[in-house]
Amino acid sequence: MAWNEPGGNGKNHDPWSGGGDKNTGGGNRNSGGGGGGNNNQGPPDLDEALQKLQDRLNGLFGGNKGGSGSGASGSTGGSGGSFKLLGIVAILALVVWAGMGFYTVDQQERGVVLRLGKFHTVVNPGLQWNPPLVDDVNLVNVTRVRIHDHRALMLTEDENIVDVDISVQYIAENPEFFTLRVRSPEDSLAQAAESALRQVVGSSDLNSILTEGRQIMAVSVQERLQRHMDTYETGIRIAGVNVRNAQAPTQVQDAFDDVIKAREDEQRSINEAQAYANSVVPEARGIAQRMLEEASAYREEVVARSNGETQRFLALLTEYRAAPDVLRERLYIDTMQAVMSNNPKVLMDLENGGNNVMFLPLDKLMDQRGSGTTTRSSTGSAEMNLRQLNDQITEQARNRQAGNLREGR
């Protein structure tokens, strides 16, 4: 029958109470003491569910103080189970927390450990453990070469504008400084690179930057940039600076190309002139040295000849004082020999007082002899012919002289 049927007790026939009194049977069911009343089960009451939740909370935080004896004993048993569950949950949470602390550091990396936001240590490669939520680990690659490119228009020392493009290669050598000392090491590097480059370019002229001064400029920029990085404590080591391009602005590039070409032509002309000078000057110096040697030899010859003539004159003077006639005749003969040896004409003095003078064309004979005698055999034959001709002429002269003598008799 319905719970609100007229003439009946509605409370005893409540379909949601399970056949018993809500305050007694339900309470006993909640406290673990069994249950009474009707066995007809229905949907749980909202008040009953709230009462169960309250009992469990009371068990967790000290038990049910307002219940009966049987209810108190049931609450004590529920509190013990809750503590066991809480311990298991705590152990699982601890295991999960400890497992979250394991991590691996690669061979190329270093780990910067922050404990509660403060630097603690730097860990090396390998398997590491740090307490989670307490330590914070920042991994930094200390071997990778990073590259920063910078390009800008700059003013040189001679008040010219040049477009310079450089590439900076750097390494995070100190992971602690790289992570903690500077907020943004890359930005600091970019600003320091521009400052160092402008300082070096501003102290150099345009010609050296565009031609042979690039390597010197790169070395100077690297040294200055490394000093800036050490001063800022960025932990960065500059591996190298490369000047990829250095040229005049695009608007005046053609004019600069003409200037460079003119300088190259000038240098080529200088090199050609230097090469010509190197070929002519040594020859001229050799000729001058030869002339000096010849003049010195001539001087020595003249001096030696003069000294010899002096010694010869003094020796002849001594002999002349001893035998004047003999020396006079000797000097006459030597003088005539010296004079006649250079004369192409020959005068022959015949014997027995003859007045005939015979002329021999020795100059033509000598010319004929000199024109065709280049070898030794031809020279010997010419001398032989001349000797035979001389003997024939002498024989004819003697015969003629003998004939004249006979006619005179």
LUMRO-121658 format. One line per field, with one value per residue (C-alpha): chain; z, x, y; residue in one letter; residue number from 1. Coordinates in steps of 0.2 Angstrom, whole numbers, plus 2048, in hexadecimal, padded with zeros to 3 digits. Example, Ala and Ser with C-alpha at 12.3 -4.5 7.8 and 13.67 -1.06 7.14 Angstrom:
BEGIN
ch	A | A
z	827 | 824
x	83E | 844
y	7EA | 7FB
aa	A | S
i	1 | 2
END
This chain:
BEGIN
ch	A | A | A | A | A | A | A | A | A | A | A | A | A | A | A | A | A | A | A | A | A | A | A | A | A | A | A | A | A | A | A | A | A | A | A | A | A | A | A | A | A | A | A | A | A | A | A | A | A | A | A | A | A | A | A | A | A | A | A | A | A | A | A | A | A | A | A | A | A | A | A | A | A | A | A | A | A | A | A | A | A | A | A | A | A | A | A | A | A | A | A | A | A | A | A | A | A | A | A | A | A | A | A | A | A | A | A | A | A | A | A | A | A | A | A | A | A | A | A | A | A | A | A | A | A | A | A | A | A | A | A | A | A | A | A | A | A | A | A | A | A | A | A | A | A | A | A | A | A | A | A | A | A | A | A | A | A | A | A | A | A | A | A | A | A | A | A | A | A | A | A | A | A | A | A | A | A | A | A | A | A | A | A | A | A | A | A | A | A | A | A | A | A | A | A | A | A | A | A | A | A | A | A | A | A | A | A | A | A | A | A | A | A | A | A | A | A | A | A | A | A | A | A | A | A | A | A | A | A | A | A | A | A | A | A | A | A | A | A | A | A | A | A | A | A | A | A | A | A | A | A | A | A | A | A | A | A | A | A | A | A | A | A | A | A | A | A | A | A | A | A | A | A | A | A | A | A | A | A | A | A | A | A | A | A | A | A | A | A | A | A | A | A | A | A | A | A | A | A | A | A | A | A | A | A | A | A | A | A | A | A | A | A | A | A | A | A | A | A | A | A | A | A | A | A | A | A | A | A | A | A | A | A | A | A | A | A | A | A | A | A | A | A | A | A | A | A | A | A | A | A | A | A | A | A | A | A | A | A | A | A | A | A | A | A | A | A | A | A | A | A | A | A | A | A | A | A | A | A | A | A | A | A | A | A | A | A | A | A | A | A | A | A | A | A | A | A | A | A | A | A | A | A | A | A | A | A | A | A
z	800 | 7FE | 80B | 80C | 80B | 816 | 826 | 827 | 82E | 820 | 829 | 82B | 819 | 812 | 802 | 803 | 815 | 812 | 81D | 82D | 837 | 82F | 83F | 846 | 838 | 82D | 83A | 83F | 82D | 82B | 83B | 835 | 842 | 835 | 830 | 835 | 82F | 81E | 812 | 803 | 7FC | 7F3 | 7EE | 7FC | 805 | 803 | 815 | 817 | 80A | 813 | 823 | 81D | 816 | 826 | 82F | 824 | 826 | 839 | 838 | 82F | 83B | 84C | 84B | 84F | 860 | 860 | 85B | 866 | 86C | 85E | 852 | 85B | 858 | 846 | 844 | 84C | 83F | 831 | 837 | 837 | 825 | 820 | 828 | 81E | 80E | 811 | 815 | 804 | 7FB | 803 | 7FF | 7ED | 7EC | 7F3 | 7E6 | 7D8 | 7DF | 7E0 | 7CF | 7C7 | 7CE | 7C2 | 7B2 | 7A6 | 7A1 | 790 | 78D | 784 | 792 | 7A4 | 7B0 | 7BB | 7CB | 7D4 | 7E5 | 7EA | 7DD | 7E3 | 7DA | 7E1 | 7D6 | 7C4 | 7C0 | 7B3 | 7A6 | 7AB | 7B5 | 7C3 | 7D0 | 7D8 | 7E3 | 7D9 | 7DD | 7E7 | 7DA | 7C9 | 7BC | 7AC | 79F | 795 | 786 | 788 | 778 | 76B | 760 | 75F | 752 | 752 | 742 | 742 | 734 | 734 | 72C | 735 | 734 | 732 | 738 | 728 | 728 | 71C | 71D | 71C | 71D | 728 | 72A | 737 | 73F | 751 | 757 | 76A | 777 | 788 | 792 | 7A3 | 7A6 | 7B7 | 7B0 | 79F | 7A9 | 7B8 | 7B7 | 7A7 | 7A3 | 790 | 78B | 779 | 779 | 783 | 776 | 768 | 770 | 775 | 763 | 75B | 768 | 765 | 752 | 751 | 75C | 751 | 740 | 747 | 74A | 739 | 728 | 719 | 70F | 71C | 720 | 70D | 709 | 714 | 725 | 727 | 731 | 73C | 73F | 743 | 750 | 758 | 759 | 761 | 76F | 773 | 773 | 77E | 78B | 78B | 78E | 79C | 7A4 | 7A3 | 7AA | 79D | 79C | 78A | 781 | 76F | 764 | 755 | 74B | 738 | 72D | 71F | 715 | 716 | 708 | 705 | 705 | 6F6 | 6F1 | 6EE | 6EA | 6D8 | 6DD | 6E9 | 6DC | 6D0 | 6DF | 6E2 | 6D0 | 6CF | 6DE | 6D6 | 6C6 | 6D0 | 6DA | 6C9 | 6C2 | 6D1 | 6D0 | 6BE | 6C1 | 6CF | 6C4 | 6B7 | 6C4 | 6CA | 6B9 | 6B4 | 6C4 | 6C7 | 6B5 | 6B7 | 6C7 | 6BF | 6B1 | 6BD | 6C8 | 6B8 | 6B3 | 6C4 | 6C3 | 6B2 | 6B8 | 6C7 | 6BC | 6B0 | 6BF | 6C5 | 6B4 | 6B1 | 6C2 | 6C0 | 6AF | 6B5 | 6C4 | 6B7 | 6AC | 6BA | 6C0 | 6AE | 6AC | 6BC | 6B6 | 6A5 | 6AD | 6B7 | 6A8 | 69E | 6AB | 6A9 | 696 | 68D | 67B | 67C | 685 | 678 | 66A | 673 | 675 | 663 | 65D | 669 | 664 | 651 | 654 | 65E | 650 | 641 | 648 | 646 | 635 | 626 | 61A | 61A | 615 | 611 | 612 | 605 | 607 | 5FE | 5FE | 5F2 | 5F1 | 5EB | 5F7 | 5F5 | 5FA | 600 | 601 | 612 | 617 | 609 | 60D | 61F | 61A | 60F | 61D | 62A | 61F | 61A | 629 | 637 | 63A | 63F | 62F | 624 | 62F | 62E | 61B | 61A | 624 | 61A | 60A | 611 | 616 | 605 | 5FD | 608 | 603 | 5F1 | 5F2 | 5FB | 5EE | 5E0 | 5E9 | 5EB | 5D9 | 5D3 | 5DE | 5D7 | 5C5 | 5C9 | 5D0 | 5C0 | 5B5 | 5BF | 5BC
x	800 | 805 | 80F | 802 | 7F3 | 7E5 | 7E3 | 7F5 | 805 | 80E | 81F | 81F | 81B | 829 | 82F | 840 | 844 | 846 | 838 | 83F | 83F | 84B | 852 | 855 | 857 | 860 | 86B | 870 | 873 | 87E | 888 | 88B | 87F | 874 | 863 | 852 | 840 | 83B | 847 | 840 | 84F | 84C | 856 | 861 | 85B | 864 | 865 | 86C | 87A | 87F | 87F | 88B | 897 | 897 | 89B | 8A9 | 8B0 | 8AE | 8B8 | 8C6 | 8C7 | 8C4 | 8B5 | 8A2 | 8A0 | 88E | 889 | 884 | 88F | 88D | 88F | 89F | 8A7 | 8A2 | 8A9 | 8BA | 8BB | 8B8 | 8C5 | 8D2 | 8CF | 8CF | 8E1 | 8E7 | 8E0 | 8E8 | 8F9 | 8F8 | 8F4 | 902 | 90E | 909 | 90A | 91C | 921 | 91A | 923 | 933 | 931 | 92E | 940 | 94A | 951 | 95F | 96C | 974 | 987 | 986 | 97C | 97E | 970 | 96E | 964 | 95A | 954 | 945 | 94A | 95C | 96B | 970 | 97D | 981 | 97F | 989 | 982 | 97A | 96B | 966 | 959 | 953 | 944 | 935 | 92C | 93B | 949 | 948 | 954 | 959 | 963 | 970 | 979 | 98B | 992 | 987 | 98D | 980 | 981 | 97C | 97B | 97D | 97C | 97C | 982 | 990 | 99B | 9AE | 9BC | 9BE | 9AB | 9A5 | 996 | 999 | 98D | 994 | 98D | 995 | 991 | 995 | 997 | 996 | 994 | 98B | 99B | 995 | 983 | 981 | 985 | 97C | 96C | 96C | 977 | 96F | 95D | 95F | 971 | 96D | 967 | 976 | 981 | 978 | 97A | 98C | 990 | 989 | 993 | 9A3 | 9A1 | 99D | 9AC | 9B8 | 9B1 | 9B1 | 9C4 | 9C8 | 9C7 | 9BD | 9CB | 9D1 | 9BF | 9BC | 9CC | 9D9 | 9D3 | 9C4 | 9CE | 9D5 | 9C4 | 9BD | 9CA | 9C8 | 9B5 | 9B7 | 9C3 | 9B8 | 9A8 | 9B0 | 9B5 | 9A3 | 99C | 9A8 | 9A4 | 991 | 994 | 989 | 993 | 995 | 9A5 | 9A8 | 9AE | 9B1 | 9AB | 9AA | 9A8 | 99D | 99B | 9A2 | 99D | 997 | 985 | 97B | 977 | 98A | 990 | 994 | 99F | 9A8 | 9AB | 9B3 | 9BE | 9C4 | 9C7 | 9D1 | 9DB | 9DE | 9E4 | 9F0 | 9F7 | 9F9 | A03 | A0D | A11 | A16 | A21 | A29 | A2C | A34 | A3F | A44 | A49 | A52 | A5A | A65 | A6B | A70 | A78 | A82 | A88 | A8C | A96 | A9F | AA4 | AAA | AB5 | ABB | AC0 | AC8 | AD2 | AD7 | ADD | AE7 | AEE | AF3 | AFB | B04 | B0A | B10 | B19 | B21 | B26 | B2E | B37 | B3D | B43 | B4D | B55 | B59 | B60 | B6C | B71 | B73 | B7F | B89 | B8A | B82 | B86 | B80 | B70 | B6D | B6E | B63 | B56 | B57 | B54 | B46 | B3D | B3F | B38 | B29 | B26 | B29 | B1E | B0F | B13 | B0B | B19 | B2B | B3B | B49 | B5B | B65 | B77 | B86 | B80 | B72 | B65 | B57 | B48 | B3B | B29 | B20 | B0C | B0C | AFC | AF2 | AFA | AF5 | AE3 | AE2 | AE9 | ADD | ACD | ACE | AD7 | ACB | AD1 | AE2 | AE6 | AE3 | AED | AFC | AFB | AFA | B0A | B13 | B0E | B14 | B25 | B27 | B23 | B2F | B3D | B39 | B3A | B4A | B52 | B4C | B54 | B64 | B65 | B61 | B6E | B7B | B76 | B79 | B8A | B8F | B89 | B93 | BA3
y	800 | 812 | 81B | 829 | 81D | 824 | 81B | 814 | 81A | 822 | 822 | 810 | 80D | 819 | 810 | 819 | 814 | 802 | 7FD | 804 | 814 | 820 | 826 | 815 | 808 | 814 | 81A | 808 | 804 | 813 | 80E | 7FD | 7F5 | 7EC | 7F1 | 7EE | 7F0 | 7EC | 7E4 | 7ED | 7F7 | 808 | 817 | 81F | 82E | 83E | 841 | 830 | 833 | 843 | 83A | 82D | 83A | 843 | 833 | 830 | 841 | 840 | 82F | 838 | 846 | 83E | 832 | 835 | 83C | 83E | 82C | 81D | 810 | 804 | 813 | 819 | 808 | 808 | 819 | 814 | 805 | 811 | 81D | 810 | 80B | 81D | 81F | 810 | 817 | 827 | 81F | 815 | 825 | 82E | 820 | 820 | 832 | 831 | 824 | 82F | 83E | 835 | 82E | 83F | 845 | 83A | 841 | 83F | 84B | 849 | 849 | 85A | 862 | 868 | 86A | 879 | 875 | 882 | 87D | 888 | 894 | 896 | 88F | 87E | 875 | 870 | 85E | 854 | 848 | 838 | 832 | 83F | 841 | 851 | 853 | 859 | 869 | 86E | 86E | 875 | 86F | 879 | 86F | 879 | 873 | 877 | 870 | 876 | 885 | 892 | 8A0 | 8B2 | 8BC | 8CF | 8DB | 8EE | 8FE | 906 | 916 | 913 | 91E | 927 | 92B | 91F | 913 | 901 | 8F2 | 8E4 | 8D3 | 8C8 | 8B7 | 8B3 | 8A1 | 89F | 891 | 891 | 88C | 890 | 889 | 892 | 8A3 | 8A0 | 89B | 8A7 | 8B6 | 8BE | 8BE | 8BC | 8B7 | 8B7 | 8C9 | 8CF | 8C6 | 8CF | 8E0 | 8DD | 8D7 | 8E7 | 8F2 | 8E9 | 8E9 | 8FC | 8FF | 8F5 | 8FC | 90E | 90D | 906 | 90E | 908 | 901 | 8F5 | 8EF | 8EB | 8E3 | 8DB | 8E1 | 8D5 | 8C8 | 8D5 | 8DC | 8CB | 8C7 | 8D8 | 8D6 | 8C5 | 8CB | 8DA | 8CF | 8C2 | 8D0 | 8D6 | 8C5 | 8C2 | 8D2 | 8CF | 8BD | 8B5 | 8A5 | 8A6 | 8A2 | 8AA | 89C | 8A7 | 8B6 | 8B6 | 8C5 | 8BE | 8CE | 8E0 | 8EC | 8FD | 902 | 8FC | 90E | 912 | 900 | 904 | 913 | 909 | 8FB | 908 | 90E | 8FC | 8F9 | 909 | 904 | 8F3 | 8FB | 906 | 8F7 | 8EE | 8FC | 8FD | 8EB | 8EC | 8FB | 8F2 | 8E3 | 8ED | 8F6 | 8E5 | 8E0 | 8F0 | 8F6 | 8E6 | 8E7 | 8F9 | 8F6 | 8E8 | 8F3 | 901 | 8F4 | 8EE | 900 | 903 | 8F3 | 8F8 | 909 | 902 | 8F5 | 903 | 90E | 8FF | 8FC | 90E | 90F | 8FF | 904 | 915 | 90D | 900 | 90E | 917 | 908 | 905 | 917 | 916 | 906 | 90D | 91D | 912 | 908 | 919 | 920 | 910 | 90F | 91D | 918 | 907 | 90C | 919 | 90D | 901 | 90E | 913 | 902 | 8FE | 90F | 90B | 8FA | 901 | 90E | 903 | 8F4 | 8FF | 905 | 8FB | 901 | 8F9 | 902 | 8F7 | 8FD | 8F4 | 8EF | 8F6 | 908 | 905 | 914 | 909 | 909 | 8FB | 8FD | 8EE | 8F0 | 8E8 | 8F1 | 8E8 | 8D8 | 8DA | 8DE | 8CF | 8C5 | 8CB | 8CA | 8B8 | 8B0 | 8AB | 899 | 894 | 88A | 89A | 8A4 | 899 | 898 | 8AB | 8AD | 8A0 | 8A9 | 8BA | 8B2 | 8AB | 8BC | 8C4 | 8B8 | 8BB | 8CD | 8CD | 8C1 | 8CD | 8DC | 8D3 | 8CE | 8DF | 8E6 | 8DA | 8DF | 8F1 | 8EE | 8E4 | 8F2 | 8FF | 8F5
aa	M | A | W | N | E | P | G | G | N | G | K | N | H | D | P | W | S | G | G | G | D | K | N | T | G | G | G | N | R | N | S | G | G | G | G | G | G | N | N | N | Q | G | P | P | D | L | D | E | A | L | Q | K | L | Q | D | R | L | N | G | L | F | G | G | N | K | G | G | S | G | S | G | A | S | G | S | T | G | G | S | G | G | S | F | K | L | L | G | I | V | A | I | L | A | L | V | V | W | A | G | M | G | F | Y | T | V | D | Q | Q | E | R | G | V | V | L | R | L | G | K | F | H | T | V | V | N | P | G | L | Q | W | N | P | P | L | V | D | D | V | N | L | V | N | V | T | R | V | R | I | H | D | H | R | A | L | M | L | T | E | D | E | N | I | V | D | V | D | I | S | V | Q | Y | I | A | E | N | P | E | F | F | T | L | R | V | R | S | P | E | D | S | L | A | Q | A | A | E | S | A | L | R | Q | V | V | G | S | S | D | L | N | S | I | L | T | E | G | R | Q | I | M | A | V | S | V | Q | E | R | L | Q | R | H | M | D | T | Y | E | T | G | I | R | I | A | G | V | N | V | R | N | A | Q | A | P | T | Q | V | Q | D | A | F | D | D | V | I | K | A | R | E | D | E | Q | R | S | I | N | E | A | Q | A | Y | A | N | S | V | V | P | E | A | R | G | I | A | Q | R | M | L | E | E | A | S | A | Y | R | E | E | V | V | A | R | S | N | G | E | T | Q | R | F | L | A | L | L | T | E | Y | R | A | A | P | D | V | L | R | E | R | L | Y | I | D | T | M | Q | A | V | M | S | N | N | P | K | V | L | M | D | L | E | N | G | G | N | N | V | M | F | L | P | L | D | K | L | M | D | Q | R | G | S | G | T | T | T | R | S | S | T | G | S | A | E | M | N | L | R | Q | L | N | D | Q | I | T | E | Q | A | R | N | R | Q | A | G | N | L | R | E | G | R
i	1 | 2 | 3 | 4 | 5 | 6 | 7 | 8 | 9 | 10 | 11 | 12 | 13 | 14 | 15 | 16 | 17 | 18 | 19 | 20 | 21 | 22 | 23 | 24 | 25 | 26 | 27 | 28 | 29 | 30 | 31 | 32 | 33 | 34 | 35 | 36 | 37 | 38 | 39 | 40 | 41 | 42 | 43 | 44 | 45 | 46 | 47 | 48 | 49 | 50 | 51 | 52 | 53 | 54 | 55 | 56 | 57 | 58 | 59 | 60 | 61 | 62 | 63 | 64 | 65 | 66 | 67 | 68 | 69 | 70 | 71 | 72 | 73 | 74 | 75 | 76 | 77 | 78 | 79 | 80 | 81 | 82 | 83 | 84 | 85 | 86 | 87 | 88 | 89 | 90 | 91 | 92 | 93 | 94 | 95 | 96 | 97 | 98 | 99 | 100 | 101 | 102 | 103 | 104 | 105 | 106 | 107 | 108 | 109 | 110 | 111 | 112 | 113 | 114 | 115 | 116 | 117 | 118 | 119 | 120 | 121 | 122 | 123 | 124 | 125 | 126 | 127 | 128 | 129 | 130 | 131 | 132 | 133 | 134 | 135 | 136 | 137 | 138 | 139 | 140 | 141 | 142 | 143 | 144 | 145 | 146 | 147 | 148 | 149 | 150 | 151 | 152 | 153 | 154 | 155 | 156 | 157 | 158 | 159 | 160 | 161 | 162 | 163 | 164 | 165 | 166 | 167 | 168 | 169 | 170 | 171 | 172 | 173 | 174 | 175 | 176 | 177 | 178 | 179 | 180 | 181 | 182 | 183 | 184 | 185 | 186 | 187 | 188 | 189 | 190 | 191 | 192 | 193 | 194 | 195 | 196 | 197 | 198 | 199 | 200 | 201 | 202 | 203 | 204 | 205 | 206 | 207 | 208 | 209 | 210 | 211 | 212 | 213 | 214 | 215 | 216 | 217 | 218 | 219 | 220 | 221 | 222 | 223 | 224 | 225 | 226 | 227 | 228 | 229 | 230 | 231 | 232 | 233 | 234 | 235 | 236 | 237 | 238 | 239 | 240 | 241 | 242 | 243 | 244 | 245 | 246 | 247 | 248 | 249 | 250 | 251 | 252 | 253 | 254 | 255 | 256 | 257 | 258 | 259 | 260 | 261 | 262 | 263 | 264 | 265 | 266 | 267 | 268 | 269 | 270 | 271 | 272 | 273 | 274 | 275 | 276 | 277 | 278 | 279 | 280 | 281 | 282 | 283 | 284 | 285 | 286 | 287 | 288 | 289 | 290 | 291 | 292 | 293 | 294 | 295 | 296 | 297 | 298 | 299 | 300 | 301 | 302 | 303 | 304 | 305 | 306 | 307 | 308 | 309 | 310 | 311 | 312 | 313 | 314 | 315 | 316 | 317 | 318 | 319 | 320 | 321 | 322 | 323 | 324 | 325 | 326 | 327 | 328 | 329 | 330 | 331 | 332 | 333 | 334 | 335 | 336 | 337 | 338 | 339 | 340 | 341 | 342 | 343 | 344 | 345 | 346 | 347 | 348 | 349 | 350 | 351 | 352 | 353 | 354 | 355 | 356 | 357 | 358 | 359 | 360 | 361 | 362 | 363 | 364 | 365 | 366 | 367 | 368 | 369 | 370 | 371 | 372 | 373 | 374 | 375 | 376 | 377 | 378 | 379 | 380 | 381 | 382 | 383 | 384 | 385 | 386 | 387 | 388 | 389 | 390 | 391 | 392 | 393 | 394 | 395 | 396 | 397 | 398 | 399 | 400 | 401 | 402 | 403 | 404 | 405 | 406 | 407 | 408 | 409
END
